């Protein structure tokens, strides 16, 4: 009996130790960046239909404009006037409370983030590239960063959403993705689904550490060869709303064409959604916060 109790105690301690592994100081999604062929026209698009206001500009490799969703989250439009790539996704940025600690922890977990550098927007940042070539930016808002200086400003009353819930990224190898997002970064799976009943998994939602509940959505493509239209649909951002019907009416009032393809529908995750593609073909998904059908 004593041996059994000792074994249980040992297993319990091991389990506690595994759960107690320190979480990365990730707060949530900071921004998602997309290439656009015209900064002015894309700004007009997101301001007109979604009510997002211009917050600031920053010149990195290219000129970038940040449109504000809330005080911590932005849509980043990256100028590529000579023609956007088929893959318009530039980066997904995660806000952290301590960038130096984040980089140390990432290196302890066998990853190779870039050295911390102050970026043109005033943030302290480090970059990591995932197994599918997606740029992941870890950013700390400093006291003089443009994000901090814009707090409380540019929060338009016409916004149809004030929350960036998730970003969708294509994944060719789920196991390789899990070694990074789940095992190293500490993301947790909260949902998975298929395109048709009984079909293979197509989407996996991986929630970030922290209290916000933001997540990255794997779009499982395996060996699919994607064209430009498919890339624009799969690499997307999702905005949260408590009332999809009202949000859709507001967008119609904001001059969104009253077309069937823009209308609300129930998605595979049992949520009401609206899907609209921007001027370069990148999809924005507006999702209702509660289940469409209560079981």
Phi and psi in degrees as a GROMACS rama.xvg file:
@    title "Ramachandran Plot"
@    xaxis  label "Phi"
@    yaxis  label "Psi"
@TYPE xy
-63.7382  -37.6424  UNK-2
-65.022  -39.833  UNK-3
-63.236  -45.6803  UNK-4
-62.7632  -38.9038  UNK-5
-65.2018  -41.173  UNK-6
-64.0451  -42.8408  UNK-7
-61.6061  -41.8775  UNK-8
-63.6592  -42.5221  UNK-9
-63.6264  -47.1006  UNK-10
-61.9292  -38.7368  UNK-11
-63.7688  -42.3205  UNK-12
-65.4574  -40.1662  UNK-13
-62.8273  -42.9083  UNK-14
-64.0667  -42.6275  UNK-15
-63.0292  -39.4588  UNK-16
-64.3605  -38.2799  UNK-17
-65.5799  -43.1348  UNK-18
-70.6917  -25.8922  UNK-19
-83.6094  -0.376397  UNK-20
-54.4013  130.348  UNK-21
-62.1401  131.953  UNK-22
-79.7987  145.637  UNK-23
-62.2407  145.401  UNK-24
-78.6615  53.5722  UNK-25
-87.0124  131.271  UNK-26
-94.7009  -33.9339  UNK-27
160.689  -171.092  UNK-28
-75.3465  128.517  UNK-29
-89.3218  -49.1272  UNK-30
-161.065  164.921  UNK-31
-125.2  136.045  UNK-32
-111.287  133.269  UNK-33
-128.066  143.206  UNK-34
-68.3105  141.482  UNK-35
-136.553  147.054  UNK-36
-80.3256  -21.7318  UNK-37
-143.065  115.018  UNK-38
-61.8316  -43.5247  UNK-39
-64.541  -47.0409  UNK-40
-68.9968  -37.4005  UNK-41
-69.5018  -39.1413  UNK-42
-59.8569  -44.7051  UNK-43
-61.6036  -38.4373  UNK-44
-61.6508  -53.4184  UNK-45
-71.9315  -28.7196  UNK-46
-75.1682  -42.1627  UNK-47
-66.4692  -50.6537  UNK-48
-85.7473  -34.6114  UNK-49
-107.197  -14.8855  UNK-50
78.9039  15.5595  UNK-51
-81.1728  129.786  UNK-52
-96.3219  149.233  UNK-53
-64.0349  129.849  UNK-54
-104.75  -47.736  UNK-55
-169.46  167.554  UNK-56
-118.914  154.092  UNK-57
-148.306  137.493  UNK-58
-103.325  113.786  UNK-59
-107.053  -115.785  UNK-60
-71.2014  -30.3345  UNK-61
-139.09  165.786  UNK-62
-68.8531  136.814  UNK-63
-133.186  137.46  UNK-64
-113.274  136.636  UNK-65
-107.654  124.364  UNK-66
-105.628  138.651  UNK-67
-93.2039  129.375  UNK-68
-96.1345  -48.7906  UNK-69
-151.818  -173.836  UNK-70
-64.3288  -19.1659  UNK-71
-112.857  -12.3472  UNK-72
-126.706  141.494  UNK-73
-140.593  157.984  UNK-74
-101.621  126.275  UNK-75
-105.407  121.748  UNK-76
-104.029  119.771  UNK-77
-106.693  123.399  UNK-78
-70.5377  128.454  UNK-79
-144.848  68.9177  UNK-80
-65.7807  -20.1147  UNK-81
-77.8356  -3.39528  UNK-82
128.097  124.335  UNK-83
-74.9715  151.853  UNK-84
-72.4619  164.964  UNK-85
-59.8603  -37.5604  UNK-86
-94.9564  102.965  UNK-87
-86.9125  -8.56777  UNK-88
-70.4307  119.568  UNK-89
-92.7996  -46.5392  UNK-90
-167.334  158.375  UNK-91
-120.381  125.167  UNK-92
-109.024  135.449  UNK-93
-111.621  126.948  UNK-94
-78.6004  131.394  UNK-95
-123.239  155.847  UNK-96
-84.6828  -20.9566  UNK-97
-149.631  103.18  UNK-98
-70.2366  -37.6568  UNK-99
-63.3646  -45.386  UNK-100
-62.6036  -40.4523  UNK-101
-58.9634  -47.1968  UNK-102
-65.3049  -41.8  UNK-103
-59.2616  -45.497  UNK-104
-66.2646  -39.3539  UNK-105
-62.3135  -41.4231  UNK-106
-68.5633  -36.1665  UNK-107
-63.1042  -25.3459  UNK-108
-95.3445  16.5041  UNK-109
84.9099  12.1518  UNK-110
-97.4555  168.047  UNK-111
-128.081  67.2025  UNK-112
-70.1675  155.062  UNK-113
-70.1281  156.94  UNK-114
-58.282  150.443  UNK-115
-63.1828  133.578  UNK-116
-139.97  144.145  UNK-117
-81.481  126.563  UNK-118
-94.1568  166.838  UNK-119
-58.2667  -24.1138  UNK-120
-83.322  -0.140557  UNK-121
92.8521  -5.07282  UNK-122
-79.29  158.333  UNK-123
-97.7123  129.678  UNK-124
-144.278  156.249  UNK-125
-139.448  145.254  UNK-126
-114.468  141.246  UNK-127
-135.897  136.888  UNK-128
-104.361  127.934  UNK-129
-81.1267  173.169  UNK-130
-60.3802  -18.0592  UNK-131
-100.596  9.35317  UNK-132
85.2816  9.50956  UNK-133
-79.4422  133.758  UNK-134
-81.1028  121.175  UNK-135
-108.949  122.599  UNK-136
-110.904  125.392  UNK-137
-100.14  120.25  UNK-138
-126.261  139.608  UNK-139
-112.554  124.553  UNK-140
-75.5127  121.608  UNK-141
-94.2429  173.906  UNK-142
-64.3717  -25.5046  UNK-143
-111.801  13.7181  UNK-144
-71.5067  153.826  UNK-145
-64.5704  -28.9894  UNK-146
-64.8244  -44.4468  UNK-147
-67.2674  -42.6257  UNK-148
-66.4574  -20.7515  UNK-149
-93.6637  2.93399  UNK-150
-60.2987  135.038  UNK-151
81.1308  -1.98183  UNK-152
-115.141  162.613  UNK-153
59.7341  31.0643  UNK-154
-102.353  77.1453  UNK-155
-62.5842  143.912  UNK-156
-72.6926  -12.3117  UNK-157
-89.9392  3.05835  UNK-158
-62.3413  130.086  UNK-159
-84.5734  -10.4716  UNK-160
-152.249  149.117  UNK-161
-125.424  28.3873  UNK-162
-150.663  123.01  UNK-163
-88.503  109.06  UNK-164
-85.8599  -47.4414  UNK-165
-152.71  165.849  UNK-166
-124.497  134.083  UNK-167
-95.9174  131.285  UNK-168
-131.859  145.929  UNK-169
-78.0763  139.546  UNK-170
-130.608  122.439  UNK-171
-92.0334  -25.7139  UNK-172
-135.943  102.388  UNK-173
-63.6915  -38.0452  UNK-174
-61.9973  -43.7113  UNK-175
-65.254  -39.897  UNK-176
-63.1181  -41.1515  UNK-177
-65.6786  -33.1549  UNK-178
-61.7298  -32.1142  UNK-179
-86.27  -63.1024  UNK-180
-68.5528  -43.1293  UNK-181
-83.655  -54.6053  UNK-182
-77.0588  -39.9118  UNK-183
-93.0502  -42.889  UNK-184
-89.8699  -15.5859  UNK-185
83.1368  19.0584  UNK-186
-70.5773  151.565  UNK-187
-123.709  134.907  UNK-188
-68.7709  130.627  UNK-189
-120.592  -13.0823  UNK-190
-169.454  147.868  UNK-191
-143.73  152.065  UNK-192
-153.449  167.415  UNK-193
-118.701  161.847  UNK-194
-73.2563  -24.2695  UNK-195
-143.794  154.659  UNK-196
-56.5028  125.106  UNK-197
81.5777  -1.34715  UNK-198
-81.6834  175.833  UNK-199
-68.4784  155.517  UNK-200
-58.95  138.611  UNK-201
-121.459  -29.6702  UNK-202
-133.041  140.872  UNK-203
-135.272  124.343  UNK-204
-95.904  122.112  UNK-205
-116.378  109.128  UNK-206
-81.596  137.524  UNK-207
-71.6351  157.351  UNK-208
-61.859  166.398  UNK-209
99.8197  178.201  UNK-210
-97.2575  -8.97558  UNK-211
-73.0163  -33.363  UNK-212
88.9522  9.41861  UNK-213
-64.1002  154.237  UNK-214
-148.418  162.228  UNK-215
-103.728  135.784  UNK-216
-105.004  113.914  UNK-217
-67.1999  131.532  UNK-218
-106.891  103.733  UNK-219
-77.523  112.911  UNK-220
-112.497  -12.821  UNK-221
51.5792  -116.459  UNK-222
-103.851  18.6973  UNK-223
-63.8668  141.735  UNK-224
-100.97  112.953  UNK-225
-92.5526  140.141  UNK-226
-91.8616  179.898  UNK-227
-59.3685  -44.4696  UNK-228
-63.1622  -43.3706  UNK-229
-64.98  -40.0086  UNK-230
-58.709  -44.8221  UNK-231
-65.993  -29.485  UNK-232
-78.7722  -40.5922  UNK-233
-77.1951  -43.5431  UNK-234
-80.7258  102.285  UNK-235
-143.524  168.053  UNK-236
-116.697  151.866  UNK-237
-122.102  126.555  UNK-238
-104.879  143.181  UNK-239
-99.4924  142.01  UNK-240
-141.539  151.789  UNK-241
-85.9735  -15.0664  UNK-242
-145.314  98.2137  UNK-243
-67.6729  -34.4921  UNK-244
-65.9346  -43.1734  UNK-245
-65.7227  -43.0402  UNK-246
-60.8214  -41.1823  UNK-247
-65.3703  -42.5621  UNK-248
-61.3271  -41.129  UNK-249
-63.1555  -38.656  UNK-250
-68.7623  -36.8192  UNK-251
-63.7317  -41.5153  UNK-252
-62.6965  -30.644  UNK-253
-82.3963  11.1846  UNK-254
87.7015  15.4196  UNK-255
-64.8082  131.132  UNK-256
-58.1179  138.982  UNK-257
-83.6493  72.1062  UNK-258
-107.86  149.232  UNK-259
-58.3615  -37.2782  UNK-260
-67.6405  -16.4919  UNK-261
-94.5347  -3.29823  UNK-262
-75.9932  157.709  UNK-263
-63.2251  142.761  UNK-264
-147.887  160.873  UNK-265
-90.9063  122.266  UNK-266
-84.5692  176.392  UNK-267
-65.1746  -20.8584  UNK-268
-89.661  12.6983  UNK-269
64.0895  39.8727  UNK-270
-126.268  142.462  UNK-271
-69.9667  133.526  UNK-272
-137.993  157.297  UNK-273
-125.678  139.629  UNK-274
-121.806  126.236  UNK-275
-134.424  132.689  UNK-276
-95.6223  141.496  UNK-277
-79.1266  -172.449  UNK-278
-66.0011  -20.9574  UNK-279
-104.056  5.95331  UNK-280
93.5489  11.2587  UNK-281
-87.4528  132.635  UNK-282
-84.8638  139.826  UNK-283
-118.664  124.397  UNK-284
-103.563  126.43  UNK-285
-103.698  122.046  UNK-286
-123.667  138.662  UNK-287
-79.0593  146.34  UNK-288
-75.0825  -24.5549  UNK-289
-109.085  157.678  UNK-290
-59.078  146.494  UNK-291
-73.3537  -39.0811  UNK-292
-125.565  122.35  UNK-293
-87.3024  121.261  UNK-294
